Each structure stands twice: as structure tokens, then as C-alpha cells.
Amino acid sequence: MDYEKLAIMGRRRSRKQVQRHKRGRVWSVLRVALIGLVSVSLASLAAFFGLFGYTYAQVSEDLPELSSYSATELAQTSVVYDSGGNVVDELHGVQNRFVVGLGEIEPSLRDAVIAVEDQRFYEHQGVDYEAIARAAGENLKSLSVQEGGSTITQQLVKNTYIAQEQRQIPSLERKLTEASLAWQYEEEHAKEEILEQYLNTVYFGANAYGAEAAARTYYDKSASELSLSESALLAGIINLPGTYDPFADPETAKARRDIVLDKMLEQGYIDQKKYDEATSQGLDLSRGRVEYENDNQYFLDAVRKELAEQYGDQAVYEGGLTIYTTLDPNLQGLAAAAVEKVVAPESGDPSASLVSVEPSTGAVKAMVGGSDFEQVKFNLATQGKRQPGSSFKMFVLAEAIRQGISPDTYYASKDLSIDMGAYAEPYRVQNYNYVQRGPISLKTATEQSDNTVFVQLALDLGLENVAALANKAGIESYLDVYPAMAIGGLGEGVTPFNMASSYSMLANGGVHMEPYLVEKVTKEGDGGEDVVVQEHEPEENEVLTRDQAAAVTQTLRGVTERGTAGRYRNLKAELGRDSAGKTGTTELFVDAWYVGYVPQLATSVWVGYPEERVPMIGVRGFPEINGENFPLDIWSLYMQEAVKEMPVQELDIPSNDSKLQVKTDGRAVSKPAETTGKTKGSTTKGKSAEPKSSQSSTPSSGQQQPTFQPPPPSNQPQQPPVNPRPPPIYGQQQ
């Protein structure tokens, strides 16, 4: 879609056929122009003969080939739609333009433009000699170029062939060049074609190029729907768009409109009755430009960047594309409302990001990338790579089940010191609040988010295998093969976009659908029909079997019923159905997550301070912000409303053919003969079970140092949150 190259190719092809006509045409046009000028002042004759010779010598060898116009596409605005068919964005560069046929432009606008810009349009052959003579007389009086007598055809040629930097410089040489080109142009194009091209090219102010963009900009309607009064106002703007801007100076614009109506009456385009009606009307402007809405700007920003990477900025902002996205306006509104209700960054709260994906297709339905797009363009949803904390444990659990290990396998929950080699400090792992639970099943370890169990499990599985599964499931970040990875200690971090996509794999029976934002892109073809530029083709990747994914889902369902996500909420009652998910909190409460799903929708929520890694402690009455409060609050508020129109579907349950085995080798331990429900170092009911990890060793060469820091000294234990949990304090938002 390199339009400049297309134009150059067109010019090269036509150079031979046009070159032989140049000199004769230039002589003819300049001869006629000179005769007209002689009639104004004989004293100027010698000067113009001199100018004639100079102009011919300078210009005749370097005139643009007119046939290249057909090979050059006008810059056109691209339009973006949501999944409901609503226009949500218009993408354009310097020129906001929608090319339409002459039949799609209200006849009164065509007449008004001719009346005020070129009343002899249908009589001349591209050059109006009478107008040139009048202009020459005025120019001779002032001894400068004040008027040009340009026709519509000349203006079209100027906007098409004359370099942008030269158009505003008064030059008799340029005027004569335009006249010659206009005469040539009319030999090859009908008047209706010229008028159509002009009305799609001319500038109407307010960044609106062409009649359609002007009608949308000033009246929020198409060019075919304009009234006589509106047409006259738009036609009047063309001469001096800055001076006659109706938004900036309505009185001057109205006076100019009435001048256009005067000319239309004088030239017989309208009768006295229509004239009186039109001049009696106000301007009745209606700004039609698509205004940014913070609710969806982060989603649209991701769409713009994706398409620009594929096709280039010129195609996106000048190519007149029609872009159909996956954005669900209802879900997007619910997502923005849920985030706004829980966090208020303008009052010092942390920010939040939310991404919602349809598991069966990978379509991204909603995206909140921050709180104010106009203030912060950085998209936390797609660009904010943060530590996932315990929400990453899902991948360890999934790899265990993929390897045939049952969630009923037992490991010892205890402080760990892992030998990292002769030249490295041991890797030390503890649970939050130094809890050591003793022998517990993987199911319980997942529900209580036990760090020490998951590190041992990951080492048994092979850290490379865990990383490979995570990447296959949708995590695009590079994963350091280091024990901290098992509990979310990553060198690069992950995005909410990737986490929502990865968890959606579980809701889709173990098949990961590549997430996408754009359903289809089309462009108008030469015959007026829509040509498909891009259409989404599903990309699927089986990560787990359906039974394996069901086993992971049932374990994560326990998190919502008995584990960290069920401590303060009854998600089943709130949603009216079962769900599965996992909380996540990083060291010093810098990042907090909740990622969960129902069969039809997977949603990730991240909460934290976007610019600096600031601990979220003492925020609005909460001792600490972790996965159990703000992220889960946002997730629940959003999902409660999002699933209302979705039929209740049960989460998958592993079939009887599932062949998962209880692991007894490696670091696994035997199931205790008898359990009482109490664990060594257990805390009282109400304490947060969301753990943090710690490490003091250094990764091997080439690996990035995990961000986790050692825990505070044992004689200064961190205080657990108050029990019961304080009620949410959501500020003043409605």
C-alpha cells in the first residue's frame, strides 16, 4: 500500500505519451493567456513576453504527467467499529477525508461551490481567461500577485500536482503552470469527474478534506443530507478556512454563507423563496467528530498499534480502511465501571488493568489499560509487564497434571533452602507469615497458595517444562529457568493480556486460542465494492487434553470455594454459577492479581502503581492490597454483570478415564495417616493466606535476578490483615 510508489510508476508509464504534447499545449495556453493580459494593459505586454520565454524554458521540460492522478489514491480516513457495528474511532493523519461519488453529494453543495468558486465552470476549458484578465488588472495595479482567477480545475491541479510547500507562495510562474495543466486535464476528464474529484480534495477547515468529511465535521451528517443553508456555509469556508471557521467565528461564517446564497440567487441556482428561507436560518452546527472515550481508548490504542505494525502508518491513517474489532461495548462499559468503582488513582490509589477474553475464539472483548488515556498513554494491559506472583502457579499445576500427576499428591509445606551450586547462595523459600503446613496435597497447596510446595513441585517437573507450557499457553515473555519462576518470580514479567489469554485455555478444554482484537479489515475497491484486506483466522494450540484442563479447573475451583479467593467472598452466589481462578500477590504487596473464568469468559485483573514499584500498604483502610481484595473486588463486580446475559454452563469435570496418579517419588511425601486440619505454624482464621516468596541467591550466568527480596527478620514478623476484612471503601465514585 505504498501510494507514493504507485504514483511514481503511473507517471513513468505515461511519460512518453504525454511528453510529445507538452510543448504545444504550453505554447497554446500561454499564448491565449498573454492575449487576455494584453487587453488589460499594453504596457505589460513586453514584460509578459519575457515571462513567457522564461516560463516556457523553466517549466516545459518538467511538467507533471496528468495521467498519474488516476494512479494516486487520495488520503482517506479509516473507520473503526466495535462488535455491535458502532463507530468507535476515526483514524486519519493530516487529512481527514471520506471519498464519495458525486451522486452522494447534495446538489445544493455542488451548485454553491460552483457559484462562489467558479461561476463559468461549465463554459471554460480549464482556464477562465476573463477571470485571468480581471486578476491581471488587479495585480498590475498593486504591482504584486494578489489574485489568480483560478478555476475549480486549476485548484484541483494545484492540490494534486503542486508541492505542498509551493502552494501558498504567490507566483505568476506557478499560476501559468497550473493553467497549462488545467487545460490538459480538461482534455481527458469530464466536468462531472472534475467536480467530483475537487469536492473530495478541497479543504474545508477543521482538518476536514472533502465534502463528506466537512458534512460530518460541522453537521454530523453525510454530504447527501445537507440543507441549502448548510451547503452554502460549507462552500463559503473554502476560500479562507481559518477566517470563516463557524466554530471559532460564527458571525463571520454566517455573513460569508449569505454571500454564497446571494451568488446562487444571482446565477439562478435558487429562487427568492429558497433564498429567504436559507438566509433566515441559524448555523445549527453539530460537531460530528468522533470524540475519545476513556472507556475504550486503551483497546483502540492496541488496535491502532497492531495494524500500524502490519501495514504501516500510511495505510492505517490514509488508506480509508474499514476496521471491525472484537470490542464488546457492553462488556467494555462494565469493565471500566468496575475499575472506577474500586480504585481512584487521582486520589492516590493504585491503578488497575483488566482484560477479558472469549475462550472459545480468543476474541478480546474488553480492555482497561489504565485510568486516563489522555493523561497516560502507556497501556498497562498490553505493555505493563509485571510480576504475576502466585497467579503463575497455575502453570506449574497444569504441567504436573499434564505429566499425569494427581492433585491428591502430597508435598511437605516447610521452609526451603535449595542448593544452587558452589558459587551461588542457596535459594530460600518461605510461605507468607512463615507458615509451615506440613504434608499437604497439591489441591490444598493451590487453595492456600503455598510457596514451598510449588517450588518443590516445579523442580520435580523440570523448570524447562513449566516454562514451555506457559509459553505454549499464551505467555509471550522470556521465562528464566530459575526456581523463583514457580511462584511468579520472573525476570521480565507478564501482561494482563497474556494472563487472561492463558487462563482462557483452561476454560476452552485445554486448547489455547490466539487472542485477537481485529475481526476484519476491508477497503473500497476500484468498482466501489468492499475488498477484504484482512480477516481473522483462528489459531489454536492444544496445551492440555480436555480431562487435564478439567482437572486443573476443578483444583482452581477450590480456590474460589475454600482458598484465598473464597476467604471474604462467595463468588458462586455473586455470579450465580461456579467459577475458577487464582489470586496473586508479589513481595511487599507491589503487584496484586486475580485471574479467573467461567466457560464463556476469562478475565484477568492487575492492581498496582504503574510508574514505580510502590508497596500497596495502608491504602484506604486496608493493611495491605493483595489478590484477595482490590483485584478480586474488581473481577467480581465486572463478572457479576458480564455473565448476566450468558446461560449458566458448568465447569468441566474430569472423566472417569482420567489417568492421574499420586506421585510418591522425588520430593513428594506420603499422605499422613491422620490429619486434624491444623498445620505447623498455622495462623488463626481470617489471616491472609496469600503468600509472598523470598530468595537470597543469585541466578546462574545469563539469568535475570528475580525481583523478590528476603523477608524481614524473624523477630519482626509482618502483621496479618485485620479479621474480619474491613469493608471496601470505594471513594466518592458513583
N, C-alpha and C positions, 0 to 999 in steps of 0.2 A: 504493500500500500504506500509506496514512495511516490507521491503525486508529482514531486518536482522532477524525478527521473522520467515519469511518463510524459510530462510536458516536453522535456528535452528531446525525447525520442520522437514525439509528434512533430516538433519543429524541424528536426533533421530530415524526417521523411518528406516534409512538404517544401523544403528549402528550394529544391531545383525548380518545382513548378511555379513557385511564387517569384523567384528572383528575376525571371525574364520580364515580369510585368512591372517591377518596381519603378524603374526609371521613367517609363511612360506615364505611370499613374502620378508620380511625384510632379512631373512637368505639368500634367493636366490640372491637378489640384492647385498647385502654386500659381499657375497662370490665371486661373479663374479668380483665385483669392486676390491676386495683385490687381486684376481689373476692377474688382469691387473696391479695393482700397484706393485706387486712383480716383474713383468717383467722389471720394471724401475729400481728398486733398492732393492736388497735383504736386505740391511741394514735397510730398513724401515719396513720390514715385522713384526718384533716384535711390533713396535710402533703401526702399523695399526691393529694388532690383539687386542692390548689393547684398541685401539679406537673403534674397532668393538664391544667388550663387553660393553664398556661404552655407545656407541650409542644405542645398542640394548636395554639395560636396561632403558635408559632415554627416548627413542623415541617410542619403540614398543607399549607401553600402551597408547600413546597419539597422534597417527597419525590422521590427519583429514580424514573424510569419503569422498571419491571421489564423491559418488552419490549426495552429497549436491550441487555440481556445477550446476546441472540441475535445482535446486530449487532457485538458486541465480541469480537475474537479474543484468546484468551489468548496471552501471550508464550510462544513455543516456541523451543527450541534448534535451531539449524541444524547439519547434519552434513555433513562434507566427506569425500569418498572419493578415493583415488588411482585410477590407471587399472586397477589389479588388483582393485578392489572392496573394498579395505581402508579402514576408518575411520581417518583421519589427523588429524582435528580436530573439535571441537565448539565452535560459536560461540554464545555467549549473553551477555546483559547481566546485569542484577541477578538475573533469574530463569532458572535452568536447568530447562527443562521439556520433556517429550515428551508430548503429549496422546494418550491411548489410550482405546479403548472400555471399558465396564465388563466386557465379556466377556474382555478382555485383562489383567484384574487378578485375581490369585489370590483365590478366595473367602475363604480364611482371613484375608487382609488386610482385606477388606470387613467381615467379622464382627468382627475385632479392633478396627477403628476404631469401629464402632457400639457395641461392648461398653464401650469406655473413654471415648468421647466423647459418646455419646447413646443410652443403652440403650433409650429409648422412641421411637426414631426412626420406627418403623413404626406407632406409635399416635397421636402428636400431629399437629397440623396446622401445623407450622412453629414453634409456640411450646409449650414444655412448662411448663404452669402450676404443676405440682408442683415442678419444678426452680426456677422463679422464686420460689415461696413459700419454699423452703428457702434460696435465696440471699438473699432479702429479710430473712429472720430473722437470718442471719449478718451482713448489712450493718447492720441496726438495732442489733445487739449492739455492733458496733465503731464505729457512727456514721460509717461510710465505705463506699465501694463496694469490697468485697473479692471478691465472687463475682457471676457474671452468670447462671448457669443457661442458658447459650447452647446451642441445639441445633445440629446439623450444618447445617441450613438457615440459621440465623442466622449461623453462621460463614461460610457461603458468601456470604450477602448482605453481610456486613462486608467480606470480601475483594474483593467485586465493586463495591460501591457507596459504601462509606465511604472518604473520602480517607485516603491513607496516613498523613499526619501526625496524624490524629484517632484512628486505630485503637488506639493504645496509651494513650490518655488515659482513665482511668476516668470515666464519665459516665452517670448514670441516664437522662438525656435521650437519649443515643446508644443505650443499651440498648433503650429503648422504641421508638425509631425502627427499630432492627434487628428487633425483634419484629413491628412492624407490617408491615415489608417482607417478612419471612419468611412471615407469614400470607398476604400477597398472592401471594408466589412459589409457595407450595404449591397455590394455586388453579389455577395454569396449568402446573405441571410435575409429572410422576410421580415417585414416590420413587426409582426406579431412575435417572432422569435427574438428579435432585438429587445422589444419591450419586456418580454418575459425574463430575459437574462438580466436586463437592467434592474427590474423590480426584485430580483433575487440577489443583486450585487450591491446596490446603493446603501449607504449608511444612513440610518435614521436616528442616531444618537443612542445614549444609554446602552452602548455595546450591542445594539440590535442592527444586524445587517440583513437587508431584505425585508419584504413586506410582511411575511409570515412572522418573523421574529419581532418586528415592530408591533404588529397587532397583539401578539401575546404579551409583549413587554408593557405596553401602555393601556391595553384594554382587556387583557386576559381572555382573548378570544382569537379565533383564526382569522386570516385575512379575508376569507369568504363571507364573514359575518359582520363586517364593518358597516356602520351607517354612513350617510353622506357627510355629516359633520365630522365624524371620526376620520374618514378618508381625507378630508380637506386638511385636518390638523396634521396628519402624518405626512402628507405631501408638502406641507409648509415647512416641516422640520428640515428637509433635505438640504436646503440652501445653506443654512447655518445651524447645525445641530446643537451646538453649545448655547447659542443665543436663544433659540426657540424651544428649549427644553421645557415641556409643560410641567414637569415635576419641580423644576427649580424656579421657573418664572411663568406661572400660568397666564398672567395678564398679557405678556408679550406674545406667548404662544397663541392665545385666543385671537389677538389682533392679527397675527400672521394667518391664522386659519380663515379669518374673514376676508383677507386679501385674496386668498386662493379661491374662496367662494365667489368673490367679485369677478375674477378672471373666468371662472366656469360659467357664470351668468353671461358675461360679455361674449364669450365664444360659443354660446348656445348649448353647452353641455347640460344645463339645468334651466328650469323656468323660474319665474319670480316667486311662485308659491314655495317651491323646494328651497329656494334661496332664503326666503323669510323664515321658514321652519328651521333650517340649519343654523342660521346666524343667531336665532333666539335660544339655542341650546347651550348649556354649560359644557365644560370639558368632560365631566363624568369619567375621570381616569380610574383605572383599576390595575394596580401593579400585578402583573402576571408572572413575574419571575419566580421560579421555584426557590423558596426560602429554606435555608438549612434548618433542620430539626435535630437537636442533640440526641434525640431518642435513637435515630438510625444512622447518624453520621459516621460512627466508627465502622459499622457494617459497610457503608458505601465507600468509605476510605479504603477498606480492604479490597473491595471490588475494583476501584479505580487503579490501585497499585497492581493488582493481578493482571488486569487487561493491558496496562501500560507495559508491563514486563513481557507480555506475549506479543503485542502488536506495535508497541511504540506510542509515544505521546501524540504524534500527529494523527494516527488513525483513531485514537480514542477521543481526542478533543477537536478534531476537524473532519472526521470521517463520516459523520451522520449515522452512527451505529444505533441500532435499537437493542437494548440490553435487558434481558429478562433474568431476574435474580431469584434466589430461593427465599428471600426475606419475607417472613410472615408478619404482616403489620400488627395483628392482634398479639402474637407472642412477643414481638419486639416491644410493644407498649407495656405489656405485663412485666417484662424483664426490667425495663427502665424504671417502672414504678416500684418494683420490689427493691431494687438497689437504692433508689432515692429514699425510700421509707426507712431503711436501716442505717445508711451512712450519709453523712453530710460533710464532705471534705472541706467545704468553705468555712466550716466551724471548727476545723482541726481534726476531724475524724479521718481515719484511713480511707483510701479509695477502694473500689470493688470492681471486679470484672466478671462477666457472665457470658457463657457460650452455650447454646442449646442446639443439639444435632438430632436429626431424624435417623435412628439406627438402620432402618431398612434400606435407605438410599444414600446416606451420608450428607443430605442437604442440610446446610446450616440455616436454622430458622430464626435465630435471634442472636444478637451480639451486643454486649455493652463493654466498651473498651476503656471506659473512664467516666468521669462525671461532667466534663465540659469540653467538648471538642474544639470550641472556639478558643479556649484558653490553652489546652494541652492537646496537641495533635498526635502525641505518642499513643499508639493503640495497645493497651495492656493485654487485650485478648489475643492478639496475633504476634506482638513484638515483645511483650513482657515475659521474659524467661526467668522464672523464679523457682526456688527450691520447693518441691512438692511435699516434703515431709512424709508422713505416714500414708498419704494417699497413693504413694508409689508402691506400697506393699501389695497392692492388688496384682502387680506383675509377678512378684515372687510367688504368691499363692497360685496364680494361673500357671506358671511354669511347673510348680510342684504337681498340680493336677494333670498337666499335660504329660508329665513323666509317670503318671499313674499312681501318685501318692495321695492317699486319702486325707481329708481334713481332720480325721479322727487320730491321725498320727500325733504322738506326744514328743514334746521337747521340754527341756528344763529352762524355766524362766529364772535367770540368775545373771549377776554381773559377769561381764566377759573381759578377758584380756587376751587378744589374739596376736600371736607372734607374726610379725610382718617381715622377718628376716634379720640378718646380723647387723645391718646398718640402718635400721629403722626402729622407731619407737613402737611399742605394742599398740594395737588398736583397741581402745577400751570402750565398752558399750554398757550403758545403764538404762534402766527404764525411768520414766518420769517419776519424780519424788522417791527415787531409789527403791521402787517396789520390786521384790523378788517373789514371784508367784509359785515357784517350784514347778513340778511336772504339770504341764497343761497341753491341751490339744491345740492343733493349728486353728481349729474353729474358734476356740476361746481366745487364743493369741490374736486372732484377727479382730474379734469383737472388742477386746481390751487394748488393742494396738500395742502389743508387746514388742519392744525393740529387740531384745536379746534373742528371742525365739526366731525372729525373722532373719537376723544376721546369720545365725547358725544354719537355718534352712537354706538360705541363699548360697552359703559356702558348700553345703552338701549338693545342691543342684548344679553348681557351676555358675559363677558370676557372668561368664560369657553367654550362657544360655538364657539367663534372665534378661540381659541387655538385648539379645537378639529377639526375644519375644516382645519386649517393649517396643523396639523399633518396628517390628512387623505389625504390631497393634496400632501404630499411629504416632509414636513418639519420634519426632524428627531430630531431636538433639543428639549430639555425640555423648555417649554414656561411658564414663570412666569405669573400668572394671576394678572396683575397689569396694571393700566390704560396706562402706557407708552408703553405697548405692542402694542396698537392700532396704534401707529405711529413709530413702529420699535425699541422701547427701550427694548431690550431683555437681559436677564441675560447671556445667553450662546452664542447667535449669530447664524447665518446661513451660509451655504457654497454656493458658486456659483452653485455647482452641484445640491443642493436641490432647489434653486430658479429657475433654468432652468426647472427642473423636475416639480415643482409645477405649473408654468405658462403654461407648455405644456398641462396640464389638461384642460385648457380653450380652447386651440386650438383643442382638441380632444373631444369636445362636452360635457365636464364635467366629463369625465372618465379619471382617473389617471392611467397611465401605469407605473408600477415599472421600474425605469431606470436600464439599464444593460450595461455591457461592453463586455461580452463574449457570443458569439452565440453558440459555441460548443467546446467540448474538446474530442479528440479521442486518442487512444493508440493502437499500433500494438499488435494484439493477437498472440497466440502461432502458429496459422496457417498462419500468415502473413497478415490476414485481419484486417481492422480497427474496433476497438471496441469503441463504444460511451461511454465515461466516464460521460459526462455532456452535456445536450442540453437545451437551454433556453426554458422555458415555460412561456408564457405571464402571468403576474399578474396584473389584472385590478381591479379598485375600483371606483365605481360611487360616485363622490363627489357632483355633481350638475346634474340636468337634462339638456338636450340639450338646452332648452329655457333659463334656468337660466344661463348657461355658455355663451350663446349668448348675454344675457343682460349685463353681466359683460364685455364681449368683446367689445360691442358697446360703453360702457362707457369708456373703456380704449382706444378705437379708438379715442375718443375725445381728449385724452391726446396728441396724435400724431398730431392732426389737429389744436386744439385751445389751448392746455395746455402747460405744461412745456417742453414736447418733441417736440412741434411744434414751439417753440419760435424762434429758429435760423435755423431750418432745415425744408425742405419739404420732409418728408420721403416717401410719396406716389410717388412723382416724382423721387426720388433717387432709390427706389426699383421697380418702375413700377407697384405697387399694394398697396392695403391698408395693414396696419399692426396695431397692438395694443400693448400697453406696458405701463410701469410706471417707472419714474425716482425715485431716492432715494439718499438723502444726510443726513449724520449724523452731530451731533453737532460739531462745529469748523472745518467742512469740512475734517473730518478724513477718512470717507468712502464715496465713491460715486458709484452709481449703475445705470444701465439701464437694465431692463428685458423686452423683447418684443418678438413678434411672428407673423408669418404668419401661415396659416393652416398646412403647411408641416414641419415647423421648429420653435423651440423655443430656444432662446439664452439669456443667462444672461452674463453681464459684470460687474465686480467689479474693482475699481481702488483705490489704497491706498498704504501706506508704510507697508510692511509685518511684520517687526520686532517690530516697535513701533507705537503707535497711534499718529502720527505726523500730525498736520493740513496741509492741502494742500492749502496754500495761497501763491500767488505771484510766481507760477510755470510758467516759460517761458511766461510772459506777461499776464497771467490770474490772475485777482484779487483773484479768488478762483476756485478750481476744485470741481464741483458738478455734479449731474447726467446729466445735460444738455450739458456738453461739452465732456470731455475725454471719459467717458463710452459710451455716445451716439455716439460720433465720431467713436469709435472702432466698435460698434454694426452696424452702418450704412455701414462703409467700408466693413465689413465682409459680411453682409446680401445682400448688392448690388450684390456682386459676387456669393454668395451662391445660390441665388434664380434664377440665370440666366437660369439654366437648368431645372427649375421647372415650370410646367404650372401655369398660374395665376388662383388662386382659391379665391373666395370671402369669406370674413369673415362671420360667421353665424349671422343671424338676428333673433330675437325672433319671433315666430309665432304669429298669431292673437289670439291664445288660451292662450297666456301668461297671467297669472292672478296676476300680481304685483299690489299692492295697495299703494297709497300715505299714508304714516304714518302721523298721526296727534296727537298721544298721546306721552307720555314720554317726552323726551327733544326736540322733533320735534316742528317746528313752522309753522304757516300758511304761505302760499305763499303770498308775498307782492302784494298789489292791482296793483301797477305800479312800474316798475323798469327802471332806466335810464342807467344802465350799470356801474354806479360809486358806489363804496363801501367806507364805512367809513375807512379813513386811507389808501386808495388805493395809489399805487405808480405810477409813470409815466411809460409809455410804455418802455419796454426794461429792467426793473428791473427783477431780477431773482425771479420767483415765487416759487422756490424750498425751502420749509420751513425747519426750524430746530425746535426741541422741547426742552422744558426745564422743569425741575422739581426740587423741593427742599425738597419734603417729602421723608420719608423712607418707603420702603415696609414693610408689616407686617412680623411677625416672619416666618422664613423658606423661605422667598423670597429674591432673589438676588437684590442688589441695581442696578438699571439701570445706564447706563454709562453716560446719559445726564447730563450736568451741567447747572446751571442757566445762563440766558442770561446776557450780560453786562448791567450795569446800564443804565436807560433810557436816561440819559443825555449824553451817549456816544454811539449813535446808530451806528450799523455796516453799512459800506458803501455798497451800491448795486454795482453790476458789471457795467462796462462802457457800454454805449449804443451808437452805436451798438456793438455787441460782437466782440472782436478782432479776426482776422482770426487765424485759427490753426497754430501753429508753431511746426513743427514735426521734427526739428533737421536735421541731415545730412543723415538719412537713405534713401535708395533708395526705 
